[in-house]
């Protein structure tokens, strides 16, 4: 006997003797966040239907009806006319129910040879793959914007820091190129992750495969997958590809956060290395003089959000037995928010990079503080034959004397410098100036302006 609750539209309603409570419906439903998977769900269903028809599992007429119905559903969703229903729990059942309304039994036949388990795994992989492709473009745009900034300031000298103490002079262009390299590795990680994302779960059905004569390779080719998942249990139950994506996303945000921290520090009047365009800043409700770097501050904060999503997904998976479990419904919101956060952040950072004004005089003045050319003096002595440790000690004594006198190494006379080593000659003053220090590091990876420009050209050639 058919259950009185079968009218409700649930895929399993005939099995139960009482309806699901409204509280449980709300607790277990995912439709109001997983409906963003709709375009991928439709694509996957169309590829599945085409395979069923080609294999003779459904008729050509059913296939045509499914295609026609799906076209209407896609249009309804695009214009906001689709009626999403909580009672139907998720995006998959909502679309299937609407398809059945439109094309009758053909819509009911679409689910032949598949389960929601392999269906949702396919949709998520399609979604993550599309997100990776979007992020790749955004990383490229950000790197190009940073390349432009680096090229403008290949000769602009600033202090390089370790422990937030002035260490050695570098160029601002060289500093920006460090982030270009970081974001380049982020792009590589995303592309490597994409290889493992781009495998088709569809055909695994609930967990054991299906008795129908399906052609999984055909569906994979239609959807642009490189391969199929080769174990049905693994195909429906693991979300390691989503975790890997979130790990790569967390690294992107870590690099964004490091850059944000520097932008915030550099914009402080105490340092005053840069200014950020007004459109990326806000003022104070009480202090009229304030200009706050809200965008980099918020990006720095959002990094914790993305890191948290990574931990959430790792925790979600850690205790699950094979195969599919309802726990996996909790993979979507962290994943979706990670994508949204990374995409929005990269888009705004690429724009903001073009709105950075560099205050070269302030950078140069700061590079004169902290005896940034001390290492150059030590290297000079080493080239004269002094063992490095002895040279290090001699320069340390010279710096201590400068601290006492309140002057820079370049302010000492030749006679004063010779107190620390008789090997010092007049040519030392070319070494102790900032431009000389920077230009001397003329090797691959060095901060010399010539090397910065070569590095820019190398990366620009890769990106264009």
C-alpha positions as CSV (number, residue, x, y, z in Angstrom):
1,X,0.0,0.0,0.0
2,X,1.3,3.5,-0.9
3,X,2.0,5.7,2.1
4,X,-0.4,8.7,2.6
5,X,2.7,10.8,2.8
6,X,3.9,9.9,-0.7
7,X,2.2,13.1,-2.0
8,X,4.7,15.2,-0.2
9,X,7.2,14.7,-3.0
10,X,10.1,13.4,-0.9
11,X,12.1,10.8,-2.8
12,X,11.8,8.3,0.0
13,X,8.3,9.2,1.4
14,X,6.7,5.8,0.6
15,X,9.0,4.2,3.1
16,X,7.8,6.2,6.1
17,X,4.7,6.1,8.3
18,X,4.8,9.7,9.5
19,X,5.8,12.9,8.0
20,X,9.1,14.7,8.7
21,X,8.5,17.5,11.3
22,X,8.9,21.1,10.2
23,X,11.8,21.5,12.6
24,X,13.6,18.5,11.0
25,X,12.9,19.9,7.6
26,X,14.5,23.2,8.4
27,X,17.4,21.4,10.2
28,X,18.2,19.0,7.3
29,X,17.3,21.2,4.3
30,X,20.1,22.6,2.2
31,X,18.2,24.2,-0.7
32,X,18.7,27.7,0.4
33,X,22.4,27.5,0.1
34,X,23.0,24.6,-2.3
35,X,20.8,26.2,-5.0
36,X,23.9,27.9,-6.3
37,X,24.8,24.4,-7.6
38,X,21.8,24.6,-10.0
39,X,23.8,25.3,-13.2
40,X,26.1,22.5,-12.5
41,X,23.3,20.1,-11.5
42,X,21.6,20.9,-14.8
43,X,24.8,20.3,-16.8
44,X,25.4,17.0,-15.0
45,X,21.8,15.9,-15.6
46,X,21.9,16.7,-19.3
47,X,25.2,14.8,-19.8
48,X,23.7,11.9,-17.8
49,X,20.5,11.9,-19.9
50,X,22.4,12.0,-23.2
51,X,24.4,9.0,-22.1
52,X,21.2,7.1,-21.0
53,X,19.7,7.8,-24.4
54,X,22.8,6.7,-26.3
55,X,23.0,3.5,-24.3
56,X,19.3,2.8,-25.0
57,X,18.4,3.1,-21.3
58,X,15.9,5.8,-22.0
59,X,14.1,6.7,-25.3
60,X,15.1,9.4,-27.6
61,X,11.7,11.0,-26.9
62,X,12.4,11.1,-23.2
63,X,15.8,12.5,-23.8
64,X,14.4,15.3,-25.9
65,X,11.7,16.1,-23.3
66,X,14.4,16.2,-20.6
67,X,16.5,18.6,-22.6
68,X,13.5,20.8,-23.3
69,X,12.4,20.8,-19.6
70,X,15.9,21.6,-18.4
71,X,16.2,24.5,-20.8
72,X,13.0,26.0,-19.2
73,X,14.3,25.4,-15.7
74,X,17.6,27.0,-16.5
75,X,15.7,30.0,-17.8
76,X,13.4,30.2,-14.8
77,X,16.4,30.1,-12.4
78,X,18.3,32.8,-14.4
79,X,15.4,35.3,-14.2
80,X,14.5,34.4,-10.5
81,X,11.2,32.8,-11.4
82,X,12.0,29.3,-10.1
83,X,10.0,28.3,-7.0
84,X,12.5,26.9,-4.5
85,X,10.7,24.7,-2.0
86,X,11.9,23.8,1.5
87,X,9.8,20.6,1.5
88,X,12.0,19.4,-1.4
89,X,15.1,19.7,0.8
90,X,17.8,20.4,-1.8
91,X,18.7,21.7,-5.2
92,X,18.6,18.3,-6.8
93,X,15.0,17.4,-5.7
94,X,13.7,20.8,-6.5
95,X,15.0,20.6,-10.1
96,X,13.8,17.0,-10.5
97,X,10.3,17.9,-9.2
98,X,10.0,20.8,-11.5
99,X,11.3,18.7,-14.4
100,X,8.6,16.1,-13.7
101,X,6.0,18.8,-13.6
102,X,7.1,20.0,-17.0
103,X,7.7,16.7,-18.9
104,X,6.0,14.0,-16.9
105,X,7.4,10.5,-16.7
106,X,10.5,11.5,-18.7
107,X,11.6,13.6,-15.8
108,X,11.1,10.6,-13.4
109,X,13.4,8.5,-15.7
110,X,16.3,10.9,-15.5
111,X,17.4,9.5,-12.2
112,X,17.9,6.1,-13.7
113,X,21.4,4.8,-12.9
114,X,22.4,7.5,-10.5
115,X,21.9,8.5,-6.9
116,X,21.9,11.9,-5.2
117,X,25.2,10.7,-3.7
118,X,27.1,10.7,-6.9
119,X,25.0,13.5,-8.3
120,X,26.0,16.0,-5.5
121,X,29.6,14.8,-5.6
122,X,29.6,15.6,-9.4
123,X,28.0,19.0,-8.9
124,X,30.5,20.0,-6.2
125,X,33.4,19.0,-8.4
126,X,32.0,21.1,-11.3
127,X,31.5,24.0,-8.9
128,X,35.1,23.8,-7.5
129,X,36.6,23.4,-11.0
130,X,34.8,26.6,-12.1
131,X,35.9,28.4,-9.0
132,X,39.5,27.4,-9.6
133,X,39.3,28.7,-13.1
134,X,37.9,32.0,-11.9
135,X,40.5,32.3,-9.2
136,X,43.3,31.6,-11.7
137,X,42.2,34.6,-13.7
138,X,42.0,36.8,-10.6
139,X,45.4,35.8,-9.5
140,X,46.7,36.6,-12.9
141,X,45.1,40.1,-12.7
142,X,46.5,40.7,-9.3
143,X,50.0,39.7,-10.4
144,X,49.9,41.9,-13.4
145,X,48.8,44.8,-11.3
146,X,51.7,44.2,-8.9
147,X,54.1,43.9,-11.9
148,X,53.0,47.3,-13.0
149,X,53.6,48.7,-9.6
150,X,57.0,47.0,-9.3
151,X,58.1,48.3,-12.7
152,X,57.2,51.8,-11.8
153,X,59.4,51.5,-8.7
154,X,62.3,49.2,-9.7
155,X,64.7,52.0,-8.6
156,X,62.8,53.2,-5.5
157,X,64.9,52.4,-2.5
158,X,63.3,51.4,0.8
159,X,64.5,49.6,3.9
160,X,64.3,45.8,3.9
161,X,63.4,44.4,7.3
162,X,64.0,41.4,9.5
163,X,62.3,41.3,12.9
164,X,60.7,44.6,11.8
165,X,64.2,46.1,12.2
166,X,66.0,47.8,9.3
167,X,68.2,45.2,7.8
168,X,69.4,46.1,4.3
169,X,68.3,48.5,1.5
170,X,66.1,47.0,-1.2
171,X,63.9,48.4,-3.9
172,X,60.1,48.7,-3.6
173,X,59.9,46.9,-6.9
174,X,61.8,44.0,-5.5
175,X,59.5,43.9,-2.5
176,X,56.4,43.8,-4.7
177,X,57.9,41.0,-6.8
178,X,58.1,38.9,-3.6
179,X,54.3,38.9,-3.6
180,X,54.2,38.3,-7.3
181,X,56.1,35.1,-6.6
182,X,53.9,34.1,-3.7
183,X,50.7,34.5,-5.7
184,X,52.4,32.7,-8.6
185,X,52.8,29.6,-6.3
186,X,49.2,30.0,-5.3
187,X,48.2,29.8,-8.9
188,X,50.3,26.7,-9.4
189,X,48.7,25.0,-6.3
190,X,45.3,25.8,-7.7
191,X,46.1,24.2,-11.0
192,X,47.6,21.2,-9.4
193,X,44.5,20.8,-7.2
194,X,42.3,21.1,-10.3
195,X,43.8,17.8,-11.6
196,X,42.3,15.9,-8.7
197,X,39.1,17.8,-8.7
198,X,38.5,17.1,-12.4
199,X,37.5,13.4,-12.0
200,X,33.9,12.3,-12.5
201,X,32.0,10.6,-9.6
202,X,28.8,10.1,-11.6
203,X,28.1,6.5,-12.2
204,X,29.1,5.5,-8.7
205,X,25.4,5.7,-7.8
206,X,24.7,5.4,-4.1
207,X,27.9,3.6,-3.3
208,X,28.3,0.4,-5.3
209,X,27.7,1.4,-8.9
210,X,24.7,0.5,-10.9
211,X,23.3,-2.5,-12.8
212,X,22.5,-0.4,-15.8
213,X,24.9,-0.4,-18.8
214,X,26.2,3.1,-18.4
215,X,29.2,4.7,-20.1
216,X,31.0,6.8,-17.5
217,X,33.8,7.9,-19.9
218,X,31.2,9.3,-22.2
219,X,29.7,11.5,-19.4
220,X,33.2,12.5,-18.3
221,X,34.1,13.7,-21.8
222,X,30.8,15.6,-22.1
223,X,31.4,17.4,-18.9
224,X,35.1,18.1,-19.5
225,X,36.5,15.7,-16.8
226,X,39.9,14.3,-17.3
227,X,39.0,10.9,-15.9
228,X,36.4,9.1,-13.7
229,X,36.7,8.2,-10.0
230,X,37.8,4.6,-10.1
231,X,36.2,3.4,-6.8
232,X,32.5,3.9,-6.2
233,X,32.8,4.1,-2.4
234,X,35.5,6.7,-2.6
235,X,33.7,8.6,-5.4
236,X,30.6,9.4,-3.3
237,X,32.1,9.8,0.1
238,X,35.3,11.7,0.1
239,X,35.7,15.4,0.0
240,X,39.4,15.6,0.0
241,X,39.4,17.6,-3.2
242,X,37.3,20.3,-1.5
243,X,39.6,20.2,1.5
244,X,42.7,20.5,-0.8
245,X,41.0,23.5,-2.5
246,X,40.3,25.2,0.8
247,X,43.9,24.6,1.9
248,X,45.2,26.3,-1.3
249,X,42.6,29.1,-0.7
250,X,43.9,29.5,2.8
251,X,47.4,30.0,1.5
252,X,46.2,32.6,-0.9
253,X,44.6,34.4,2.0
254,X,47.7,34.0,4.1
255,X,49.7,35.9,1.4
256,X,46.9,38.5,1.1
257,X,47.1,38.9,4.9
258,X,50.8,39.4,4.9
259,X,50.5,42.0,2.2
260,X,47.6,43.6,4.1
261,X,49.7,43.9,7.2
262,X,52.4,45.7,5.4
263,X,50.0,48.1,3.6
264,X,48.4,49.0,7.0
265,X,51.8,49.6,8.5
266,X,53.1,51.5,5.5
267,X,50.1,53.8,5.4
268,X,50.4,54.8,9.1
269,X,51.7,58.4,9.4
270,X,54.4,57.1,11.6
271,X,55.9,55.3,8.6
272,X,54.2,57.0,5.7
273,X,55.6,54.9,2.9
274,X,52.4,54.7,0.8
275,X,48.9,56.1,0.5
276,X,45.9,54.0,-0.6
277,X,43.3,55.5,-2.9
278,X,40.3,57.0,-1.0
279,X,37.8,54.5,-2.5
280,X,39.5,51.7,-0.5
281,X,39.4,53.6,2.8
282,X,36.9,55.0,5.3
283,X,36.9,57.8,7.8
284,X,35.9,58.0,11.5
285,X,32.5,58.8,12.9
286,X,34.1,61.1,15.5
287,X,37.7,61.9,14.3
288,X,37.5,64.0,11.1
289,X,41.2,63.6,10.3
290,X,41.2,59.8,10.0
291,X,41.7,57.8,6.8
292,X,41.5,54.1,7.7
293,X,42.8,51.3,5.4
294,X,39.7,49.3,5.8
295,X,40.1,47.0,2.8
296,X,43.5,45.5,3.8
297,X,42.4,45.4,7.4
298,X,39.2,43.4,6.5
299,X,41.2,41.1,4.2
300,X,43.5,40.4,7.0
301,X,40.5,39.5,9.2
302,X,38.9,37.4,6.5
303,X,41.9,35.2,6.4
304,X,40.9,33.7,9.7
305,X,37.5,33.0,8.2
306,X,39.0,31.0,5.4
307,X,41.4,29.2,7.7
308,X,38.4,28.3,9.9
309,X,36.5,26.8,6.9
310,X,39.6,24.6,6.2
311,X,39.6,23.3,9.7
312,X,35.8,22.8,9.6
313,X,36.1,20.5,6.5
314,X,39.0,18.6,7.9
315,X,37.0,18.0,11.1
316,X,33.9,17.1,9.1
317,X,35.7,14.3,7.3
318,X,37.8,12.9,10.0
319,X,35.3,10.5,11.6
320,X,33.2,9.3,8.7
321,X,33.0,5.7,7.9
322,X,32.5,4.7,4.2
323,X,30.5,5.5,2.3
324,X,28.2,8.6,2.1
325,X,26.9,10.2,5.3
326,X,24.6,13.1,5.9
327,X,27.5,14.9,7.6
328,X,28.7,15.8,4.1
329,X,25.8,18.2,3.7
330,X,28.0,20.5,5.9
331,X,30.7,20.7,3.3
332,X,28.9,23.3,1.1
333,X,28.6,26.4,3.2
334,X,32.3,26.5,4.2
335,X,33.3,25.8,0.6
336,X,30.9,28.4,-0.8
337,X,32.0,31.0,1.6
338,X,35.7,30.2,0.9
339,X,35.1,30.7,-2.8
340,X,33.2,34.0,-2.3
341,X,35.8,35.4,0.1
342,X,38.8,34.6,-2.0
343,X,37.2,35.8,-5.3
344,X,36.0,39.1,-3.7
345,X,39.4,39.6,-2.0
346,X,41.5,39.0,-5.1
347,X,39.2,41.2,-7.3
348,X,39.4,44.1,-4.9
349,X,43.2,43.7,-4.3
350,X,43.9,43.8,-8.0
351,X,42.0,47.1,-8.2
352,X,43.6,48.4,-5.0
353,X,47.1,47.8,-6.3
354,X,46.5,50.3,-9.0
355,X,45.5,52.8,-6.3
356,X,48.7,52.7,-4.3
357,X,50.8,55.9,-4.2
358,X,54.4,55.4,-3.2
359,X,56.2,58.0,-1.1
360,X,59.7,57.5,-2.4
361,X,61.3,60.2,-0.2
362,X,60.0,58.7,3.0
363,X,61.2,55.2,2.0
364,X,64.6,56.5,1.2
365,X,64.9,58.4,4.5
366,X,63.8,55.3,6.4
367,X,66.5,53.2,4.6
368,X,69.1,55.6,6.0
369,X,68.1,54.6,9.5
370,X,69.3,51.5,11.2
371,X,72.7,51.3,9.4
372,X,71.3,49.4,6.5
373,X,74.6,49.3,4.6
374,X,76.6,47.7,7.5
375,X,76.6,44.3,5.7
376,X,78.0,46.1,2.6
377,X,80.9,47.3,4.7
378,X,81.5,43.8,6.0
379,X,81.4,42.4,2.5
380,X,83.9,45.1,1.3
381,X,86.4,44.0,4.0
382,X,85.9,40.3,3.1
383,X,86.7,41.1,-0.5
384,X,89.9,42.7,0.8
385,X,90.8,39.4,2.4
386,X,89.4,39.8,5.9
387,X,87.7,36.7,7.3
388,X,84.0,37.3,7.5
389,X,83.7,36.9,11.2
390,X,86.5,39.4,11.8
391,X,84.9,41.8,9.3
392,X,81.6,41.3,11.1
393,X,83.2,42.3,14.4
394,X,85.0,45.3,12.9
395,X,81.7,46.7,11.4
396,X,79.8,46.0,14.7
397,X,82.3,48.2,16.5
398,X,81.9,50.9,13.8
399,X,78.1,50.8,14.2
400,X,78.4,51.1,17.9
401,X,80.5,54.2,17.5
402,X,77.9,55.7,15.1
403,X,75.2,55.0,17.6
404,X,77.1,56.9,20.2
405,X,77.8,59.8,17.8
406,X,74.3,59.8,16.3
407,X,75.5,59.5,12.7
408,X,75.4,57.0,9.8
409,X,78.3,54.9,8.6
410,X,78.5,57.0,5.5
411,X,79.0,60.1,7.7
412,X,82.3,58.8,9.0
413,X,85.4,60.1,7.4
414,X,87.9,57.8,5.8
415,X,90.3,58.3,8.7
416,X,87.5,57.3,11.2
417,X,86.6,54.3,9.1
418,X,90.3,53.2,9.0
419,X,90.3,52.8,12.8
420,X,88.3,49.7,12.3
421,X,90.4,48.3,9.4
422,X,93.4,49.8,7.6
423,X,92.2,48.1,4.4
424,X,89.4,50.6,3.9
425,X,90.0,52.9,0.9
426,X,88.3,55.9,-0.6
427,X,86.1,53.6,-2.7
428,X,84.2,52.6,0.4
429,X,81.9,55.6,0.0
430,X,80.5,54.1,-3.2
431,X,79.6,51.0,-1.2
432,X,78.0,52.8,1.8
433,X,75.4,54.8,-0.2
434,X,72.0,53.2,-0.6
435,X,72.1,53.1,-4.4
436,X,75.5,51.4,-4.4
437,X,74.3,48.8,-1.9
438,X,71.2,48.0,-4.0
439,X,73.0,48.0,-7.3
440,X,75.7,45.6,-6.0
441,X,73.2,42.8,-5.6
442,X,73.1,42.1,-9.3
443,X,72.3,38.4,-9.6
444,X,69.2,36.3,-10.2
445,X,66.8,37.0,-7.3
446,X,68.7,40.0,-6.1
447,X,67.3,43.5,-5.5
448,X,69.4,45.4,-8.1
449,X,67.1,47.4,-10.3
450,X,68.4,45.5,-13.4
451,X,67.5,42.2,-11.8
452,X,64.1,43.5,-10.8
453,X,63.3,44.5,-14.3
454,X,64.5,41.1,-15.6
455,X,62.3,39.4,-13.1
456,X,59.3,41.5,-14.1
457,X,59.9,40.7,-17.8
458,X,60.2,37.0,-17.1
459,X,56.8,36.9,-15.2
460,X,55.1,39.2,-17.6
461,X,56.1,36.9,-20.5
462,X,54.5,34.0,-18.6
463,X,51.2,35.9,-18.0
464,X,50.7,37.4,-21.4
